[in-house]
Amino acid sequence: MDFTAINQDFIDWAKSFSGMNGGNLKAPLWFCGIEFGGGDPIDFKINERYCYKNTEGKFVPCWNDKFKQDKKDYKKWQYGQKVAKISCQYKTGQIGYEIYQDYMDRLFTKDGDTFAMNLYPLSFTESSDDAWDEIHYKETGFPNKIMYKAWCMAYRFPYLRELVYGNKPKVLICTGNNFWKDFRLAFAPQEMLFENSSENSFYKYRKIDKYDCEWFEHKGTVVILTPFLGQGGIMSDNGLKALAEFAKNVT
């Protein structure tokens, strides 16, 4: 596949901390989604206002004070609330309203317990492969979303894999298990990509509360593939508690 026409600004941006909430790179609990929702305008820059510099001098996104000043409704965001509930249960064994609302002040912060990223860097209003317009073509050079995703698999996924296993979080929770092939390609050993999930295989099946999940351990990190955190996925507090307890007990 010929990628010679791809916008170099996109290449540099996509092989970086783009498309991430970020947080503490040394946090024990990491999360990975598919892509940002909302369909924000394309901008191949990291917003340095919502960043800190790591030891290599690179800007790492996070929810800092400037972010919270600008995004005053961040505590109402459904994904953030569910991540906060999982994190609270994982750290303290509690998930009450005041507890997780208070915890959201530390969610995805430079010195917090969490780090969050996405497989794909661009933001869309839906995850369908049909969600690709002329503006995406003009800005990136990809005529369709399938080629964009293929490029990400070839060139962004290795960056994400190194980011995870170079920082060695205890747990990586991947949300959206109907994209299990994408998550496997990003984080599992290549020789294991086509192994079936079973209790005795590299990939282990697990019913967490009422939700079908898969998990494996690689290079000291437990990777858990779960449904989306939200409508059509894990909505209930019981499900979030069970996921957090499983993540804590399996490490």
Accessible surface in RSA format (square Angstrom, percent):
REM  Atomic radii and reference values for relative SASA: ProtOr
REM  Chains: A
REM  Algorithm: Lee & Richards
REM  Probe-radius: 1.40
REM  Slices: 20
REM RES _ NUM      All-atoms   Total-Side   Main-Chain    Non-polar    All polar
REM                ABS   REL    ABS   REL    ABS   REL    ABS   REL    ABS   REL
RES MET A   1   154.82  80.2  71.91  47.6  82.91 197.4  85.72  72.9  69.10  91.5
RES ASP A   2   103.13  72.2  78.19  77.8  24.94  59.0  44.63 105.0  58.50  58.3
RES PHE A   3    37.15  18.6  26.85  16.6  10.31  26.8  27.69  16.8   9.46  27.1
RES THR A   4   123.21  87.6  86.31  87.5  36.90  87.9  80.27 107.8  42.94  64.9
RES ALA A   5    83.54  76.8  56.56  87.3  26.98  61.4  67.61  95.2  15.93  42.2
RES ILE A   6    16.62   9.5   4.04   3.0  12.58  30.3   4.04   2.9  12.58  34.1
RES ASN A   7    50.19  34.6  39.41  38.1  10.78  26.0  19.81  47.7  30.38  29.4
RES GLN A   8   105.51  59.0 101.08  73.9   4.44  10.6  54.12 115.2  51.39  39.0
RES ASP A   9    88.49  62.0  84.87  84.5   3.63   8.6  11.35  26.7  77.14  76.9
RES PHE A  10     0.00   0.0   0.00   0.0   0.00   0.0   0.00   0.0   0.00   0.0
RES ILE A  11    35.64  20.3  35.64  26.6   0.00   0.0  35.64  25.7   0.00   0.0
RES ASP A  12    86.71  60.7  72.36  72.0  14.35  33.9  34.26  80.6  52.45  52.3
RES TRP A  13    27.88  11.2  21.38  10.3   6.51  15.3  25.70  13.7   2.18   3.5
RES ALA A  14     0.00   0.0   0.00   0.0   0.00   0.0   0.00   0.0   0.00   0.0
RES LYS A  15    92.62  45.2  77.59  47.6  15.03  35.8  32.90  29.6  59.72  63.6
RES SER A  16    25.23  21.3  23.50  31.4   1.72   4.0  24.88  53.0   0.34   0.5
RES PHE A  17    10.59   5.3   9.43   5.8   1.16   3.0   9.43   5.7   1.16   3.3
RES SER A  18     1.23   1.0   0.00   0.0   1.23   2.8   1.23   2.6   0.00   0.0
RES GLY A  19    10.10  12.5   0.00   N/A  10.10  12.5   1.99   5.5   8.10  18.1
RES MET A  20    12.07   6.3   0.00   0.0  12.07  28.7   0.00   0.0  12.07  16.0
RES ASN A  21    26.20  18.1  21.27  20.6   4.92  11.9   3.45   8.3  22.75  22.0
RES GLY A  22     0.00   0.0   0.00   N/A   0.00   0.0   0.00   0.0   0.00   0.0
RES GLY A  23     0.00   0.0   0.00   N/A   0.00   0.0   0.00   0.0   0.00   0.0
RES ASN A  24    28.22  19.5  28.22  27.3   0.00   0.0   0.00   0.0  28.22  27.3
RES LEU A  25    19.47  10.8  18.82  13.5   0.64   1.6  18.82  13.2   0.64   1.7
RES LYS A  26   142.56  69.5 119.21  73.1  23.34  55.6  92.18  83.0  50.37  53.7
RES ALA A  27     1.27   1.2   0.00   0.0   1.27   2.9   0.07   0.1   1.20   3.2
RES PRO A  28    34.92  25.5  31.31  28.5   3.62  13.1  34.92  28.8   0.00   0.0
RES LEU A  29     0.68   0.4   0.68   0.5   0.00   0.0   0.68   0.5   0.00   0.0
RES TRP A  30     0.02   0.0   0.02   0.0   0.00   0.0   0.00   0.0   0.02   0.0
RES PHE A  31     0.00   0.0   0.00   0.0   0.00   0.0   0.00   0.0   0.00   0.0
RES CYS A  32     0.00   0.0   0.00   0.0   0.00   0.0   0.00   0.0   0.00   0.0
RES GLY A  33     7.30   9.0   0.00   N/A   7.30   9.0   7.09  19.5   0.20   0.5
RES ILE A  34     9.20   5.2   5.68   4.2   3.52   8.5   5.68   4.1   3.52   9.5
RES GLU A  35    26.97  15.5   9.02   6.8  17.95  42.7   6.07  11.7  20.91  17.1
RES PHE A  36    65.37  32.7  63.46  39.3   1.91   5.0  65.19  39.5   0.19   0.5
RES GLY A  37    54.53  67.2   0.00   N/A  54.53  67.2  31.89  87.5  22.63  50.7
RES GLY A  38    57.49  70.9   0.00   N/A  57.49  70.9  30.99  85.0  26.51  59.4
RES GLY A  39    33.57  41.4   0.00   N/A  33.57  41.4   7.60  20.9  25.97  58.2
RES ASP A  40    90.23  63.2  80.83  80.4   9.40  22.2  20.51  48.3  69.72  69.5
RES PRO A  41   124.35  90.6 101.18  92.2  23.17  84.2 112.74  93.1  11.60  72.1
RES ILE A  42    41.77  23.8  10.83   8.1  30.94  74.6  14.12  10.2  27.65  75.0
RES ASP A  43    88.27  61.8  75.99  75.6  12.28  29.0  30.85  72.6  57.42  57.3
RES PHE A  44    35.76  17.9  14.58   9.0  21.18  55.1  14.62   8.9  21.15  60.5
RES LYS A  45   160.28  78.2 142.71  87.6  17.56  41.8  89.82  80.8  70.45  75.0
RES ILE A  46    46.96  26.7  32.92  24.5  14.04  33.8  34.51  24.9  12.45  33.8
RES ASN A  47    79.45  54.8  65.02  62.8  14.42  34.7  34.27  82.5  45.18  43.7
RES GLU A  48   102.29  58.7  88.50  67.0  13.79  32.8  22.42  43.4  79.87  65.2
RES ARG A  49   106.13  44.6  94.44  48.1  11.69  27.8  41.47  56.7  64.66  39.2
RES TYR A  50    31.75  14.8  31.59  18.0   0.16   0.4  21.32  16.0  10.43  12.9
RES CYS A  51    16.93  12.8   0.37   0.4  16.56  38.9   0.00   0.0  16.93  18.3
RES TYR A  52    33.10  15.5  25.73  14.6   7.36  19.2  30.27  22.7   2.83   3.5
RES LYS A  53   126.53  61.7 105.04  64.5  21.48  51.2  48.65  43.8  77.88  83.0
RES ASN A  54    30.61  21.1  16.49  15.9  14.12  34.0  13.78  33.2  16.83  16.3
RES THR A  55   148.42 105.6 107.10 108.6  41.32  98.5  93.11 125.1  55.31  83.6
RES GLU A  56   128.07  73.5  93.72  70.9  34.35  81.8  43.70  84.5  84.37  68.9
RES GLY A  57    41.24  50.9   0.00   N/A  41.24  50.9  23.77  65.2  17.47  39.1
RES LYS A  58   107.65  52.5 102.98  63.2   4.67  11.1  65.20  58.7  42.45  45.2
RES PHE A  59    64.76  32.4  59.04  36.6   5.72  14.9  59.04  35.8   5.72  16.4
RES VAL A  60     0.00   0.0   0.00   0.0   0.00   0.0   0.00   0.0   0.00   0.0
RES PRO A  61    14.27  10.4  14.27  13.0   0.00   0.0  14.27  11.8   0.00   0.0
RES CYS A  62     4.09   3.1   2.01   2.2   2.08   4.9   0.00   0.0   4.09   4.4
RES TRP A  63     6.03   2.4   6.03   2.9   0.01   0.0   5.18   2.8   0.86   1.4
RES ASN A  64    36.07  24.9  29.41  28.4   6.66  16.0  27.64  66.5   8.43   8.1
RES ASP A  65   101.01  70.8  97.38  96.9   3.62   8.6  25.11  59.1  75.90  75.7
RES LYS A  66   102.10  49.8 102.01  62.6   0.09   0.2  49.90  44.9  52.20  55.6
RES PHE A  67    16.92   8.5  16.92  10.5   0.00   0.0  16.92  10.3   0.00   0.0
RES LYS A  68    40.87  19.9  34.56  21.2   6.32  15.0  22.01  19.8  18.86  20.1
RES GLN A  69   103.99  58.2  95.86  70.1   8.13  19.4  37.93  80.7  66.06  50.1
RES ASP A  70    68.82  48.2  37.50  37.3  31.32  74.1  18.59  43.7  50.23  50.1
RES LYS A  71    78.88  38.5  76.32  46.8   2.56   6.1  22.98  20.7  55.91  59.5
RES LYS A  72   167.11  81.5 138.38  84.9  28.73  68.4 107.67  96.9  59.44  63.3
RES ASP A  73    73.05  51.2  68.38  68.1   4.67  11.0  25.42  59.8  47.62  47.5
RES TYR A  74    15.98   7.5  15.98   9.1   0.00   0.0  10.27   7.7   5.72   7.0
RES LYS A  75    56.96  27.8  56.18  34.5   0.78   1.8  30.44  27.4  26.52  28.2
RES LYS A  76   154.32  75.3 143.16  87.8  11.16  26.6  88.14  79.3  66.18  70.5
RES TRP A  77    87.86  35.3  82.61  40.0   5.25  12.3  80.23  42.8   7.62  12.4
RES GLN A  78   103.70  58.0  98.84  72.2   4.85  11.6  54.61 116.2  49.09  37.2
RES TYR A  79    67.81  31.7  64.11  36.5   3.70   9.6  62.31  46.8   5.50   6.8
RES GLY A  80     2.27   2.8   0.00   N/A   2.27   2.8   0.75   2.1   1.52   3.4
RES GLN A  81    27.47  15.4  27.47  20.1   0.00   0.0   0.65   1.4  26.82  20.3
RES LYS A  82    12.20   6.0  12.20   7.5   0.00   0.0   0.81   0.7  11.39  12.1
RES VAL A  83     0.00   0.0   0.00   0.0   0.00   0.0   0.00   0.0   0.00   0.0
RES ALA A  84     0.00   0.0   0.00   0.0   0.00   0.0   0.00   0.0   0.00   0.0
RES LYS A  85    30.00  14.6  30.00  18.4   0.00   0.0   0.62   0.6  29.38  31.3
RES ILE A  86     0.08   0.0   0.08   0.1   0.00   0.0   0.08   0.1   0.00   0.0
RES SER A  87     0.00   0.0   0.00   0.0   0.00   0.0   0.00   0.0   0.00   0.0
RES CYS A  88     1.26   1.0   1.26   1.4   0.00   0.0   0.00   0.0   1.26   1.4
RES GLN A  89    17.12   9.6  17.12  12.5   0.00   0.0   0.00   0.0  17.12  13.0
RES TYR A  90    20.03   9.4  14.97   8.5   5.06  13.2  10.22   7.7   9.82  12.1
RES LYS A  91   102.07  49.8  69.32  42.5  32.75  78.0  29.38  26.4  72.69  77.4
RES THR A  92    76.15  54.2  46.20  46.8  29.95  71.4  56.12  75.4  20.02  30.3
RES GLY A  93    36.48  45.0   0.00   N/A  36.48  45.0  14.16  38.9  22.31  50.0
RES GLN A  94    97.00  54.2  92.31  67.5   4.69  11.2  27.49  58.5  69.51  52.7
RES ILE A  95    16.16   9.2  11.00   8.2   5.16  12.4  11.00   7.9   5.16  14.0
RES GLY A  96    35.60  43.9   0.00   N/A  35.60  43.9  32.67  89.6   2.93   6.6
RES TYR A  97   145.51  67.9 135.12  76.9  10.39  27.0  98.56  74.1  46.94  57.9
RES GLU A  98   142.09  81.6 133.11 100.7   8.98  21.4  49.73  96.2  92.36  75.4
RES ILE A  99    63.90  36.4  57.39  42.8   6.50  15.7  62.42  44.9   1.48   4.0
RES TYR A 100    15.26   7.1  15.26   8.7   0.00   0.0   4.43   3.3  10.83  13.4
RES GLN A 101    27.65  15.5  27.65  20.2   0.00   0.0  11.22  23.9  16.43  12.5
RES ASP A 102    79.95  56.0  75.82  75.5   4.13   9.8  22.20  52.2  57.75  57.6
RES TYR A 103     4.05   1.9   4.05   2.3   0.00   0.0   3.88   2.9   0.17   0.2
RES MET A 104     0.00   0.0   0.00   0.0   0.00   0.0   0.00   0.0   0.00   0.0
RES ASP A 105    56.76  39.8  51.95  51.7   4.82  11.4  21.05  49.5  35.71  35.6
RES ARG A 106   110.55  46.4 109.88  56.0   0.67   1.6  57.20  78.2  53.35  32.3
RES LEU A 107     0.00   0.0   0.00   0.0   0.00   0.0   0.00   0.0   0.00   0.0
RES PHE A 108     0.26   0.1   0.26   0.2   0.00   0.0   0.26   0.2   0.00   0.0
RES THR A 109    24.13  17.2  24.02  24.4   0.11   0.3  20.08  27.0   4.06   6.1
RES LYS A 110   105.34  51.4  99.89  61.3   5.45  13.0  48.30  43.5  57.03  60.7
RES ASP A 111   123.81  86.7  95.22  94.8  28.59  67.6  37.38  88.0  86.43  86.2
RES GLY A 112    10.64  13.1   0.00   N/A  10.64  13.1   7.32  20.1   3.31   7.4
RES ASP A 113    31.43  22.0  31.12  31.0   0.31   0.7   0.14   0.3  31.29  31.2
RES THR A 114     0.06   0.0   0.06   0.1   0.00   0.0   0.00   0.0   0.06   0.1
RES PHE A 115     0.00   0.0   0.00   0.0   0.00   0.0   0.00   0.0   0.00   0.0
RES ALA A 116     1.10   1.0   1.10   1.7   0.00   0.0   1.10   1.6   0.00   0.0
RES MET A 117     3.03   1.6   0.00   0.0   3.03   7.2   0.49   0.4   2.54   3.4
RES ASN A 118    11.76   8.1  11.76  11.4   0.00   0.0   0.01   0.0  11.75  11.4
RES LEU A 119     0.00   0.0   0.00   0.0   0.00   0.0   0.00   0.0   0.00   0.0
RES TYR A 120     1.10   0.5   1.03   0.6   0.08   0.2   1.03   0.8   0.08   0.1
RES PRO A 121     4.04   2.9   0.00   0.0   4.04  14.7   0.00   0.0   4.04  25.1
RES LEU A 122     5.82   3.2   4.81   3.4   1.01   2.5   5.82   4.1   0.00   0.0
RES SER A 123    15.75  13.3   7.63  10.2   8.12  18.7   7.63  16.3   8.12  11.4
RES PHE A 124     8.06   4.0   4.83   3.0   3.23   8.4   5.77   3.5   2.29   6.6
RES THR A 125   114.48  81.4  79.94  81.0  34.54  82.3  59.82  80.3  54.66  82.6
RES GLU A 126    99.30  57.0  88.77  67.2  10.52  25.1  35.65  69.0  63.65  52.0
RES SER A 127    50.37  42.6  39.05  52.1  11.32  26.1  11.78  25.1  38.60  54.1
RES SER A 128    42.21  35.7  29.29  39.1  12.92  29.8  29.85  63.6  12.36  17.3
RES ASP A 129    62.65  43.9  49.95  49.7  12.71  30.0  17.32  40.8  45.33  45.2
RES ASP A 130   131.13  91.9 107.14 106.6  23.99  56.7  34.67  81.6  96.47  96.2
RES ALA A 131    17.40  16.0   5.59   8.6  11.81  26.9  17.33  24.4   0.07   0.2
RES TRP A 132    31.67  12.7  10.78   5.2  20.89  49.1  10.78   5.7  20.89  33.9
RES ASP A 133    90.66  63.5  83.52  83.1   7.13  16.9  22.88  53.8  67.78  67.6
RES GLU A 134   115.20  66.1 101.94  77.1  13.26  31.6  41.43  80.1  73.77  60.2
RES ILE A 135    89.40  50.9  85.59  63.8   3.82   9.2  86.77  62.5   2.64   7.2
RES HIS A 136    20.22  11.1  20.22  14.1   0.00   0.0  10.52  10.8   9.69  11.3
RES TYR A 137   111.11  51.9 109.20  62.1   1.91   5.0  61.14  45.9  49.97  61.6
RES LYS A 138   143.94  70.2 108.81  66.8  35.13  83.6  68.43  61.6  75.51  80.4
RES GLU A 139    62.50  35.9  60.95  46.1   1.55   3.7   5.32  10.3  57.19  46.7
RES THR A 140     0.00   0.0   0.00   0.0   0.00   0.0   0.00   0.0   0.00   0.0
RES GLY A 141    18.49  22.8   0.00   N/A  18.49  22.8  11.39  31.3   7.10  15.9
RES PHE A 142     0.00   0.0   0.00   0.0   0.00   0.0   0.00   0.0   0.00   0.0
RES PRO A 143    73.75  53.8  52.11  47.5  21.64  78.7  52.95  43.7  20.81 129.3
RES ASN A 144    60.21  41.5  60.02  58.0   0.19   0.4  24.95  60.0  35.26  34.1
RES LYS A 145     1.88   0.9   1.80   1.1   0.08   0.2   1.50   1.4   0.38   0.4
RES ILE A 146   109.15  62.1 106.57  79.4   2.58   6.2 107.94  77.7   1.21   3.3
RES MET A 147    42.59  22.1  42.58  28.2   0.01   0.0  28.92  24.6  13.67  18.1
RES TYR A 148     0.08   0.0   0.08   0.0   0.00   0.0   0.08   0.1   0.00   0.0
RES LYS A 149    25.24  12.3  25.24  15.5   0.00   0.0   9.81   8.8  15.43  16.4
RES ALA A 150    30.23  27.8  24.17  37.3   6.06  13.8  26.02  36.6   4.21  11.2
RES TRP A 151     5.99   2.4   5.99   2.9   0.00   0.0   1.04   0.6   4.96   8.0
RES CYS A 152     0.00   0.0   0.00   0.0   0.00   0.0   0.00   0.0   0.00   0.0
RES MET A 153    60.91  31.5  52.51  34.8   8.39  20.0  33.70  28.7  27.21  36.0
RES ALA A 154    55.30  50.8  30.90  47.7  24.40  55.5  41.57  58.5  13.73  36.4
RES TYR A 155    97.49  45.5  92.37  52.6   5.12  13.3  52.03  39.1  45.46  56.0
RES ARG A 156     0.00   0.0   0.00   0.0   0.00   0.0   0.00   0.0   0.00   0.0
RES PHE A 157     0.69   0.3   0.69   0.4   0.00   0.0   0.69   0.4   0.00   0.0
RES PRO A 158    54.44  39.7  48.39  44.1   6.05  22.0  49.23  40.6   5.21  32.4
RES TYR A 159    49.70  23.2  42.11  24.0   7.59  19.7  44.52  33.5   5.17   6.4
RES LEU A 160     0.00   0.0   0.00   0.0   0.00   0.0   0.00   0.0   0.00   0.0
RES ARG A 161    58.68  24.6  58.62  29.9   0.05   0.1  19.97  27.3  38.70  23.5
RES GLU A 162   121.82  69.9 117.49  88.9   4.34  10.3  52.24 101.0  69.59  56.8
RES LEU A 163    18.08  10.1  14.47  10.4   3.61   9.1  17.78  12.5   0.30   0.8
RES VAL A 164     0.00   0.0   0.00   0.0   0.00   0.0   0.00   0.0   0.00   0.0
RES TYR A 165    12.93   6.0   7.99   4.5   4.94  12.9   8.48   6.4   4.45   5.5
RES GLY A 166    40.88  50.4   0.00   N/A  40.88  50.4  19.92  54.7  20.95  46.9
RES ASN A 167    26.94  18.6  17.90  17.3   9.04  21.8   0.45   1.1  26.49  25.6
RES LYS A 168   137.74  67.2 119.04  73.0  18.71  44.5  88.96  80.1  48.79  52.0
RES PRO A 169     2.03   1.5   0.00   0.0   2.03   7.4   1.70   1.4   0.34   2.1
RES LYS A 170   119.86  58.5 116.72  71.6   3.14   7.5  62.61  56.4  57.25  61.0
RES VAL A 171     0.00   0.0   0.00   0.0   0.00   0.0   0.00   0.0   0.00   0.0
RES LEU A 172     0.00   0.0   0.00   0.0   0.00   0.0   0.00   0.0   0.00   0.0
RES ILE A 173     0.00   0.0   0.00   0.0   0.00   0.0   0.00   0.0   0.00   0.0
RES CYS A 174     0.00   0.0   0.00   0.0   0.00   0.0   0.00   0.0   0.00   0.0
RES THR A 175     3.38   2.4   3.17   3.2   0.21   0.5   0.35   0.5   3.04   4.6
RES GLY A 176     0.07   0.1   0.00   N/A   0.07   0.1   0.07   0.2   0.00   0.0
RES ASN A 177    40.15  27.7  34.82  33.6   5.34  12.8   7.49  18.0  32.66  31.6
RES ASN A 178   106.00  73.1  73.17  70.7  32.83  79.1  43.07 103.7  62.93  60.8
RES PHE A 179    27.33  13.7  25.64  15.9   1.69   4.4  27.33  16.6   0.00   0.0
RES TRP A 180    99.20  39.8  99.13  48.0   0.07   0.2  71.79  38.3  27.41  44.5
RES LYS A 181   141.40  69.0 134.12  82.3   7.29  17.4  78.73  70.9  62.68  66.8
RES ASP A 182    15.58  10.9  14.21  14.1   1.37   3.3   1.37   3.2  14.21  14.2
RES PHE A 183     0.60   0.3   0.00   0.0   0.60   1.6   0.00   0.0   0.60   1.7
RES ARG A 184     9.47   4.0   9.47   4.8   0.00   0.0   1.15   1.6   8.31   5.0
RES LEU A 185    49.88  27.8  48.43  34.6   1.45   3.6  48.43  34.0   1.45   3.9
RES ALA A 186     0.00   0.0   0.00   0.0   0.00   0.0   0.00   0.0   0.00   0.0
RES PHE A 187     0.00   0.0   0.00   0.0   0.00   0.0   0.00   0.0   0.00   0.0
RES ALA A 188     1.99   1.8   0.00   0.0   1.99   4.5   0.14   0.2   1.85   4.9
RES PRO A 189    19.33  14.1  10.81   9.9   8.52  31.0  19.33  16.0   0.00   0.0
RES GLN A 190   122.29  68.4 109.68  80.2  12.61  30.0  32.82  69.9  89.47  67.9
RES GLU A 191   143.18  82.2 102.89  77.8  40.29  95.9  63.20 122.3  79.98  65.3
RES MET A 192    58.12  30.1  57.88  38.3   0.24   0.6  53.30  45.3   4.82   6.4
RES LEU A 193    33.21  18.5  27.61  19.8   5.61  14.1  27.61  19.4   5.61  15.1
RES PHE A 194   189.08  94.6 162.60 100.7  26.48  68.9 167.60 101.6  21.47  61.5
RES GLU A 195    58.13  33.4  45.95  34.8  12.17  29.0  33.97  65.7  24.15  19.7
RES ASN A 196   124.26  85.7 117.09 113.1   7.18  17.3  29.93  72.0  94.33  91.2
RES SER A 197    43.52  36.8  17.86  23.8  25.66  59.1  17.44  37.1  26.09  36.5
RES SER A 198    51.93  43.9  46.87  62.5   5.06  11.7  41.21  87.8  10.72  15.0
RES GLU A 199   120.47  69.2 109.82  83.1  10.65  25.4  55.98 108.3  64.49  52.7
RES ASN A 200   146.94 101.3 112.37 108.6  34.57  83.2  35.23  84.8 111.70 108.0
RES SER A 201    17.88  15.1   9.03  12.1   8.85  20.4  16.86  35.9   1.03   1.4
RES PHE A 202    44.38  22.2  31.79  19.7  12.59  32.8  39.05  23.7   5.34  15.3
RES TYR A 203     0.00   0.0   0.00   0.0   0.00   0.0   0.00   0.0   0.00   0.0
RES LYS A 204    56.56  27.6  56.56  34.7   0.00   0.0  29.24  26.3  27.32  29.1
RES TYR A 205   100.39  46.9  96.44  54.9   3.95  10.3  84.99  63.9  15.40  19.0
RES ARG A 206   114.05  47.9 112.01  57.1   2.04   4.8  15.37  21.0  98.68  59.8
RES LYS A 207   105.81  51.6  86.78  53.2  19.02  45.3  57.76  52.0  48.05  51.2
RES ILE A 208     5.61   3.2   2.70   2.0   2.91   7.0   5.61   4.0   0.00   0.0
RES ASP A 209    67.38  47.2  34.49  34.3  32.89  77.8  12.59  29.6  54.79  54.6
RES LYS A 210   144.12  70.3 124.37  76.3  19.75  47.0  72.60  65.3  71.51  76.2
RES TYR A 211    24.03  11.2  21.71  12.4   2.32   6.0  20.40  15.3   3.62   4.5
RES ASP A 212    71.85  50.3  67.74  67.4   4.11   9.7  22.86  53.8  48.98  48.9
RES CYS A 213     4.51   3.4   0.54   0.6   3.97   9.3   3.17   8.0   1.35   1.5
RES GLU A 214    23.35  13.4  22.68  17.2   0.67   1.6  12.25  23.7  11.10   9.1
RES TRP A 215    39.02  15.7  39.02  18.9   0.00   0.0  34.84  18.6   4.19   6.8
RES PHE A 216     0.63   0.3   0.11   0.1   0.52   1.4   0.63   0.4   0.00   0.0
RES GLU A 217    95.48  54.8  80.75  61.1  14.73  35.1  20.14  38.9  75.34  61.5
RES HIS A 218    35.15  19.2  32.37  22.5   2.78   7.1  19.89  20.5  15.26  17.8
RES LYS A 219   132.40  64.6 101.78  62.4  30.63  72.9  67.43  60.7  64.97  69.2
RES GLY A 220    56.99  70.3   0.00   N/A  56.99  70.3  29.13  79.9  27.86  62.4
RES THR A 221     0.05   0.0   0.05   0.1   0.00   0.0   0.00   0.0   0.05   0.1
RES VAL A 222     2.86   1.9   2.86   2.6   0.00   0.0   2.86   2.5   0.00   0.0
RES VAL A 223     0.00   0.0   0.00   0.0   0.00   0.0   0.00   0.0   0.00   0.0
RES ILE A 224     0.19   0.1   0.19   0.1   0.00   0.0   0.19   0.1   0.00   0.0
RES LEU A 225     0.53   0.3   0.53   0.4   0.00   0.0   0.53   0.4   0.00   0.0
RES THR A 226     0.00   0.0   0.00   0.0   0.00   0.0   0.00   0.0   0.00   0.0
RES PRO A 227    19.78  14.4  18.19  16.6   1.59   5.8  19.78  16.3   0.00   0.0
RES PHE A 228    76.46  38.3  75.93  47.0   0.54   1.4  75.93  46.0   0.54   1.5
RES LEU A 229    13.19   7.3   0.00   0.0  13.19  33.2   0.00   0.0  13.19  35.5
RES GLY A 230    11.21  13.8   0.00   N/A  11.21  13.8  11.21  30.8   0.00   0.0
RES GLN A 231   172.99  96.7 144.99 106.0  27.99  66.7  47.75 101.6 125.24  95.0
RES GLY A 232    82.82 102.1   0.00   N/A  82.82 102.1  44.15 121.2  38.67  86.6
RES GLY A 233    11.54  14.2   0.00   N/A  11.54  14.2   2.52   6.9   9.03  20.2
RES ILE A 234     0.05   0.0   0.05   0.0   0.00   0.0   0.05   0.0   0.00   0.0
RES MET A 235    99.24  51.4  86.45  57.2  12.79  30.5  85.69  72.9  13.55  18.0
RES SER A 236    42.71  36.1  33.29  44.4   9.42  21.7  41.68  88.7   1.03   1.4
RES ASP A 237    58.02  40.6  52.55  52.3   5.47  12.9  17.71  41.7  40.31  40.2
RES ASN A 238    99.98  68.9  94.80  91.6   5.18  12.5  13.91  33.5  86.06  83.2
RES GLY A 239     0.00   0.0   0.00   N/A   0.00   0.0   0.00   0.0   0.00   0.0
RES LEU A 240     0.15   0.1   0.15   0.1   0.00   0.0   0.15   0.1   0.00   0.0
RES LYS A 241    77.44  37.8  77.36  47.5   0.08   0.2  26.98  24.3  50.46  53.8
RES ALA A 242    31.57  29.0  20.84  32.2  10.72  24.4  28.52  40.2   3.05   8.1
RES LEU A 243     0.02   0.0   0.02   0.0   0.00   0.0   0.02   0.0   0.00   0.0
RES ALA A 244     0.00   0.0   0.00   0.0   0.00   0.0   0.00   0.0   0.00   0.0
RES GLU A 245    52.25  30.0  52.25  39.5   0.00   0.0  32.57  63.0  19.68  16.1
RES PHE A 246    19.98  10.0  14.94   9.3   5.05  13.1  19.17  11.6   0.81   2.3
RES ALA A 247     0.04   0.0   0.04   0.1   0.00   0.0   0.04   0.1   0.00   0.0
RES LYS A 248    76.94  37.5  67.60  41.5   9.34  22.2  45.21  40.7  31.73  33.8
RES ASN A 249   113.07  78.0  81.67  78.9  31.40  75.6  30.55  73.5  82.52  79.8
RES VAL A 250    37.43  24.6  14.43  13.1  23.00  55.4  21.05  18.3  16.39  44.4
RES THR A 251    76.92  54.7  16.32  16.5  60.60 144.4  40.89  54.9  36.03  54.5
END  Absolute sums over single chains surface
CHAIN  1 A    12272.7       9888.2       2384.5       6333.2       5939.5
END  Absolute sums over all chains
TOTAL         12272.7       9888.2       2384.5       6333.2       5939.5
